[in-house]
Amino acid sequence: MFKKPLGHLKTSSALRSSDRRKLKQRVISTFGCSAEDGDVLVPEGIQSIKFTTHMDAPGVAYLDADDTPLWFSLGKAGDDLIPTVYTLWKRPELLPFVTTPSQVISILIGGADLMRPGVTSYIPGLQKGQLVAVRRLIGGASPKVSPPLAVGHMALSSDELKEDHKGKAVLITHTWKDHLWEMGPKTEPPEDTPLTAPTADVGDANGSSKEPDATPTLKGPVYTPAEVSQLLHLALVQSIATSPPSSFPVPSNTFYASHVLPSRPAFPDLVLPPATSPANLDSAALRQEISLKTSSHKSLAAFLKAAEKAGLLTVKATPKQKNDVMVTSVNTTHPDVTTHRQFPTVREVEEREAKREARKEELSAKEEARGSMLEATELWKPHMHTVPLFVDWGLSTSEQYTFPELKRIFNNWLEAHPEAINPHERAYISLKVPAASSLVAAAYPPNKKGTPPAPEFAKREDILRDLIKQMQPWYEVKHANGERVTRKKGTLKPVNVAHKIRQGRKAATIITGFEPFEMAVNSEEMAEDLRKICASATSVAPGPNKQLEVLVQGKQAKTVVEYLVKKGIPKNWIQTEDQTKGKK
C-alpha cells in the first residue's frame, strides 16, 4: 500500500482534546488495551494528516509530536484503525501474528502480499479479514520471533490455511521500510524475542519444514542424491506445465538451462523437506544443491533419458552430432503435469530481485535528482504595526513565519477567543470584540495610507490575508536535501519566460527574474546551455530593475521551461507569456 510515496499530503494539525479522547477510547475498545496503554499509544500532542496512496485511496495518518506515524486508516469512512510497525514495536502483543521465513520479508517490503507457502506458523482461530502482524521466525532449539515487520488482513481463516496450500494468506497493508515507515525516525526494529505464544506449525498440516535461521549453519550437502533427483523432476514438471508448446523443439542444453534450472523451487525445504533436516536451513543455500552433479543422474543425458522413459518428453539425436540431442516435445497431459501443484521458482525470485535492484537504482537516481531540486518558500516577518500583535501573542518578532504557521497561530488565537467567532456564520469573525483590538490595529492600521478601515465582520482568510499584507515579506530557497539555504528579504516572484518581438520583427525568448534561484543556474551557464539545446544564438544583457536578461533567438519557451525545471527550479515558480499574442 505504501510502496510508493504518499501523495497530496496536507499540513498536519493537532487533534483537539475531545478528538484525542475519542481516538484513545477507540484504541482501547478495539484492541483491548488498558487506559495506561491508551495514553502510550495515543499520546498528548498527537496530530492527524490526510494523504492519498499511489492508488489514489484517501487516508488519514496519526503522528506523535515527533512526527512518528502511530496509526492510520484508509478509505473515506476510515472504518479500520491500523497500527504502524512503530506502534507494534511498543506493544507487540497488540495484534495476533503469523510468521514467515527471513527471505520472504524482503519480498513483502517490495510490495507483495504474503502467499500461503510463505506462512510457517500462525495463531489459531484467525478469521478471514482479521488484522494481523507478520513476524520473521528464527528456528532452532529455542525458536525466536522478530518484532512485527508488516501489518495486513487475513485473506482466509486459519482453518482454511491448514487445508489450502495455494493463494494469498495475508493482504499486506504496511511494512517496515515502506514510505509510511520512512515518515518516522526510521529506527531499526527491536531485538528478537523467544517464541512463547501458542502457534500452529504449518509443517504439521502440510509437511512443510520449519523456518530457516537468519544466520544459516549448513555444513556440507543437506539433500541426498535421490532427493536432488526428485527436486529436478519437480522442476522439469513445473517447466512443462508453464512452457508453451511452441517453445519446442529446442537443444537439450538450452532446454535444461532455460527451462529446468529456472523452474527449480525457490524454497526447496517447503516443497521437499530433507530427510535429515538440520535445525537451521537456508533456502538460498539449498537451491545451490539442486544440480545434475549432486543428483543420482550425474549427467544431462541420463536425466533426459529418465524423463523420456517416464513419458514426460521426447528427444531426438541431431544428424551431425549424435551426442547433441534435441528435446522435440513435452507431454502436457502427463499425470505428473496435470496434478502438479505449482510453487515459487528460482526464476520468479531472481526476476523479483532484478526488479527490486532496478527500483533501487531508479529511486536512487530520483533521490539524487530530488536532492538537486530547489524548494521555494514565502515567509513573513512582524513589521511596524504588526510587532505589538506578536508581542501580545507571546511570539518572536524577529523570526520569519510561513503561511501554514501563520494560519495555525491565527486559528490558535480563535480557539482561545471563541467569542470572536460569529455564532450564526462561523466562517466570519467579529472584529468589534475587545479581544480583537490588537489584531485590528495590526491588520488595519488607521494612519497608514491605502489601508482600508477595519470591517465589523470579515472572513477568516480575508483577515489573515490583510494581516500578512502588513508584515515584511521574505523568502527562502534551498536544496531539497537541505544542503544549501538562502533566505532574503523581499517578495519572491516567478522566473519569467517571455516571447517578445525584437528589432527586425524577429521573435526571441527572454528569461528574467532567475536571481533568487542562482544556486541552480547563473546567467552565463544558462546562456551557454540554451545555445546548445536550442541550437540558437543566445546573449546576456542588463535588464530593467537591475536584473539580467538571458535572450534566446526564436520562440523557445517550452524548451526553456523544461531546462529550468531540470536544473531544479520548481515549475510553479516559472511563468510564461507570449507578448506577441498575449499572456498564457
Long-range contacts (C-beta under 8 A, 24 or more apart in sequence): 1-53, 1-55, 1-57, 1-74, 1-172, 1-173, 1-174, 1-178, 2-53, 2-174, 2-175, 2-178, 2-179, 2-180, 2-181, 3-54, 3-110, 3-111, 3-178, 3-179, 4-53, 4-54, 4-179, 5-54, 5-179, 6-51, 6-52, 6-53, 6-179, 6-180, 6-183, 7-51, 7-52, 7-53, 7-54, 7-56, 8-50, 8-51, 8-52, 9-49, 9-50, 9-51, 10-49, 10-50, 10-51, 11-49, 11-404, 12-47, 12-48, 12-49, 12-63, 12-67, 13-47, 13-48, 13-49, 13-408, 14-45, 14-46, 14-47, 15-46, 15-47, 15-48, 15-62, 20-44, 20-46, 23-62, 23-71, 26-81, 27-71, 27-81, 30-81, 31-83, 31-94, 31-95, 33-91, 33-94, 37-91, 40-90, 40-91, 41-70, 41-71, 41-83, 41-87, 41-90, 41-91, 42-70, 42-71, 46-70, 61-180, 61-183, 63-183, 66-185, 67-183, 67-184, 68-183, 68-184, 68-185, 69-180, 69-181, 69-183, 69-184, 72-174, 72-180, 74-173, 80-131, 82-131, 82-151, 82-173, 82-174, 83-151, 84-151, 84-174, 84-180, 84-181, 84-184, 85-147, 85-148, 85-149, 85-150, 85-151, 85-174, 85-175, 85-176, 85-181, 85-189, 86-181, 86-184, 86-187, 88-133, 88-147, 88-148, 88-151, 89-147, 89-148, 89-189, 89-190, 92-133, 92-147, 92-148, 92-193, 94-133, 95-131, 95-132, 95-133, 95-148, 95-151, 96-123, 96-126, 96-130, 96-132, 96-133, 97-122, 97-123, 97-132, 97-133, 97-134, 97-135, 97-145, 97-148, 97-197, 98-122, 98-123, 98-126, 98-132, 98-133, 98-134, 98-135, 98-169, 98-170, 99-134, 99-135, 99-136, 99-137, 99-145, 99-199, 99-211, 100-134, 100-135, 100-136, 100-137, 100-211, 101-136, 101-137, 101-211, 101-212, 101-267, 101-283, 102-136, 102-138, 102-211, 102-212, 102-214, 103-267, 103-283, 103-284, 105-134, 105-136, 105-149, 105-150, 105-176, 106-356, 107-352, 108-134, 108-149, 108-150, 108-172, 108-175, 109-150, 109-175, 109-176, 109-177, 109-178, 110-352, 110-355, 110-356, 110-359, 112-172, 112-352, 113-152, 113-155, 113-168, 113-169, 113-170, 113-171, 113-172, 114-150, 114-152, 114-168, 114-169, 114-170, 114-172, 115-167, 115-168, 115-169, 115-344, 116-161, 116-164, 116-165, 116-166, 116-167, 116-168, 116-169, 117-165, 117-208, 117-267, 117-270, 117-343, 117-344, 118-169, 118-267, 119-161, 119-169, 119-170, 119-202, 120-201, 120-202, 120-203, 120-208, 120-210, 120-211, 121-199, 121-200, 121-201, 121-202, 121-211, 122-158, 122-161, 122-199, 122-200, 122-202, 123-158, 123-197, 123-198, 123-199, 123-200, 124-158, 124-198, 124-199, 124-200, 125-158, 126-154, 126-157, 126-158, 126-161, 127-154, 127-157, 127-158, 128-154, 128-155, 128-156, 128-157, 128-160, 129-153, 129-154, 130-154, 132-170, 134-170, 134-172, 136-192, 136-211, 136-214, 137-195, 137-210, 137-211, 138-192, 138-211, 138-213, 138-214, 139-210, 139-211, 139-212, 139-213, 139-279, 139-280, 139-281, 140-213, 140-279, 140-280, 141-279, 142-194, 143-194, 143-195, 143-210, 143-211, 144-192, 144-193, 144-194, 144-195, 145-192, 145-193, 145-194, 145-195, 146-189, 146-192, 147-189, 147-190, 147-191, 147-192, 147-193, 149-175, 149-176, 149-189, 150-174, 150-175, 150-176, 151-175, 158-200, 161-202, 161-205, 162-200, 162-205, 162-206, 163-205, 165-206, 165-341, 166-341, 166-342, 203-273, 207-273, 208-269, 208-270, 208-273, 209-269, 209-270, 209-273, 209-274, 209-277, 209-281, 210-277, 210-281, 212-269, 212-280, 212-281, 212-282, 212-283, 213-279, 213-280, 213-281, 213-282, 215-280, 216-280, 216-281, 216-282, 216-285, 217-278, 217-279, 217-280, 218-278, 218-280, 218-281, 218-282, 218-285, 218-286, 221-289, 221-294, 222-274, 222-276, 222-277, 222-278, 222-281, 222-286, 222-289, 223-268, 223-274, 223-286, 223-289, 223-290, 223-294, 224-274, 224-275, 225-294, 225-295, 225-296, 226-296, 227-272, 227-274, 227-275, 228-289, 228-290, 228-291, 228-294, 228-295, 228-296, 229-295, 229-296, 229-297, 230-272, 231-264, 231-265, 231-268, 231-271, 231-272, 231-290, 232-260, 232-264, 232-290, 232-292, 232-295, 232-297, 232-303, 233-307, 233-336, 234-265, 234-271, 234-272, 234-340, 234-343, 235-260, 235-261, 235-263, 235-264, 235-265, 235-290, 235-345, 236-260, 236-263, 236-307, 236-312, 236-313, 237-312, 237-334, 237-336, 237-337, 237-340, 238-263, 238-265, 238-340, 238-342, 238-343, 238-345, 239-263, 240-312, 240-313, 240-330, 240-331, 240-332, 240-334, 240-337, 241-332, 241-337, 241-340, 241-342, 242-342, 243-330, 245-329, 245-330, 245-332, 248-327, 248-328, 248-329, 248-330, 249-316, 249-326, 249-327, 249-328, 249-329, 250-326, 250-327, 251-324, 251-325, 251-326, 251-327, 252-300, 252-304, 252-315, 252-324, 252-325, 252-326, 252-327, 253-300, 253-324, 255-327, 256-292, 256-300, 256-303, 261-346, 262-345, 262-346, 262-347, 262-350, 263-345, 263-346, 263-347, 264-290, 264-345, 264-346, 265-290, 265-343, 265-344, 265-345, 265-346, 266-343, 266-344, 266-345, 266-346, 266-348, 266-349, 267-343, 267-344, 270-343, 271-343, 287-346, 301-325, 310-334, 310-336, 312-336, 312-337, 370-480, 370-481, 371-479, 371-480, 371-481, 371-483, 372-479, 372-480, 372-520, 372-568, 373-479, 373-480, 373-568, 373-570, 374-477, 374-478, 374-479, 374-480, 374-517, 374-519, 374-520, 374-568, 374-569, 374-570, 375-477, 375-478, 375-479, 375-480, 375-570, 376-475, 376-476, 376-477, 376-492, 376-516, 376-517, 376-570, 376-573, 377-402, 377-475, 377-476, 377-477, 378-402, 378-403, 378-473, 378-474, 378-475, 378-492, 379-473, 379-474, 379-475, 379-476, 379-487, 380-406, 380-468, 380-471, 380-472, 380-473, 380-474, 381-471, 381-472, 381-474, 382-471, 382-472, 383-470, 383-471, 383-472, 384-445, 384-470, 385-441, 385-442, 385-445, 385-448, 385-470, 386-442, 386-443, 386-467, 386-470, 386-471, 388-438, 388-441, 388-442, 389-438, 389-439, 389-441, 389-442, 389-467, 392-438, 400-474, 400-476, 400-487, 403-468, 406-464, 406-467, 406-468, 407-464, 410-460, 410-463, 410-464, 410-467, 413-439, 414-460, 422-457, 427-459, 427-460, 428-457, 428-458, 428-459, 428-460, 429-457, 429-458, 429-459, 429-460, 429-463, 430-456, 430-457, 431-455, 431-456, 431-457, 431-458, 431-463, 432-456, 439-463, 439-467, 442-467, 442-470, 443-467, 443-469, 443-470, 445-470, 475-516, 477-516, 477-517, 477-519, 479-519, 479-568, 484-519, 486-516, 486-519, 488-516, 492-516, 492-573, 494-572, 494-573, 494-574, 494-575, 495-564, 495-569, 495-573, 495-574, 495-575, 496-575, 496-576, 496-577, 497-557, 497-560, 497-561, 497-564, 497-574, 497-575, 497-576, 497-577, 498-557, 498-576, 498-577, 498-578, 498-579, 499-555, 499-557, 499-577, 499-578, 499-579, 499-580, 499-581, 500-579, 500-580, 501-579, 501-580, 502-551, 506-553, 507-554, 507-555, 507-580, 508-551, 508-552, 508-553, 508-554, 509-551, 509-552, 509-553, 509-554, 509-555, 509-556, 509-557, 509-560, 510-543, 510-549, 510-550, 510-551, 511-549, 511-550, 511-551, 511-552, 511-560, 511-564, 512-543, 512-547, 512-548, 512-549, 512-550, 513-547, 514-548, 514-550, 514-564, 514-569, 515-547, 515-548, 517-568, 517-569, 517-573, 520-564, 520-567, 520-568, 520-569, 521-564, 521-567, 521-569, 523-548, 523-550, 526-550, 526-563, 527-552, 529-563, 530-556, 530-559, 530-560, 530-563, 533-559, 533-563, 534-559, 534-560, 555-580
